[in-house]
Amino acid sequence: MLNLISILIGIVALVIVIPAQIPLLGWANWIALPLIVIGIVVGQLSSSNGGRNFCLIVGLIAVVRLSLGGGIL
């Protein structure tokens, strides 16, 4: 059950991260990062690690985009 919750949190974060790839919308990644961390923690508590891995991938996309934009853009 926790794995499903983690996947759902990851999908919500992904919906925020995808439009944040557009220039000048990178600030939305800062909104998605706390959701991603919550998804990783919930996924870690689960017996399966699929949700955690999904949240880690979404987090990697957000962090790479933030680093390319200098943390702001």
C-alpha positions as CSV (number, residue, x, y, z in Angstrom):
1,M,0.0,0.0,0.0
2,L,2.8,2.4,0.8
3,N,4.4,1.6,-2.5
4,L,1.2,2.7,-4.3
5,I,1.1,5.9,-2.3
6,S,4.7,6.6,-3.2
7,I,4.0,6.1,-6.9
8,L,1.0,8.5,-6.7
9,I,3.1,11.1,-5.0
10,G,5.7,10.6,-7.7
11,I,3.1,11.1,-10.4
12,V,1.9,14.3,-8.9
13,A,5.5,15.5,-8.6
14,L,6.1,14.5,-12.3
15,V,3.1,16.6,-13.4
16,I,4.8,19.6,-11.7
17,V,8.3,18.8,-13.0
18,I,7.3,18.3,-16.7
19,P,6.1,22.0,-17.3
20,A,9.1,23.2,-15.2
21,Q,11.4,22.1,-18.0
22,I,10.2,25.2,-20.0
23,P,12.6,28.2,-19.6
24,L,11.6,30.6,-16.8
25,L,9.4,28.0,-15.1
26,G,12.3,26.3,-13.3
27,W,11.0,27.7,-10.0
28,A,8.3,25.0,-10.0
29,N,11.0,22.4,-9.4
30,W,11.4,23.9,-5.9
31,I,7.7,23.2,-5.3
32,A,8.1,19.6,-6.5
33,L,11.2,18.8,-4.5
34,P,9.5,18.5,-1.1
35,L,6.9,16.2,-2.7
36,I,9.6,14.1,-4.1
37,V,11.3,13.8,-0.8
38,I,8.0,12.7,0.9
39,G,7.6,10.1,-1.9
40,I,11.1,8.8,-1.3
41,V,10.5,8.5,2.4
42,V,7.1,6.7,1.9
43,G,8.7,4.4,-0.7
44,Q,11.5,3.6,1.7
45,L,9.0,2.5,4.3
46,S,7.4,0.1,1.8
47,S,8.5,-3.5,1.3
48,S,8.8,-2.9,-2.4
49,N,11.1,-0.2,-3.9
50,G,9.4,0.6,-7.2
51,G,7.8,3.8,-5.9
52,R,11.0,4.9,-4.3
53,N,12.9,4.4,-7.5
54,F,10.3,6.3,-9.5
55,C,10.5,9.2,-7.1
56,L,14.3,9.1,-7.3
57,I,14.2,9.4,-11.1
58,V,11.7,12.3,-10.9
59,G,14.0,14.0,-8.4
60,L,17.0,13.5,-10.6
61,I,15.2,15.2,-13.5
62,A,14.3,18.1,-11.2
63,V,17.8,18.5,-9.7
64,V,19.5,18.4,-13.1
65,R,17.1,21.0,-14.5
66,L,17.7,23.2,-11.4
67,S,21.5,22.8,-11.8
68,L,21.4,23.8,-15.5
69,G,19.3,26.9,-14.7
70,G,21.5,28.0,-11.8
71,G,18.9,27.1,-9.2
72,I,16.5,29.8,-10.1
73,L,15.5,29.6,-13.8
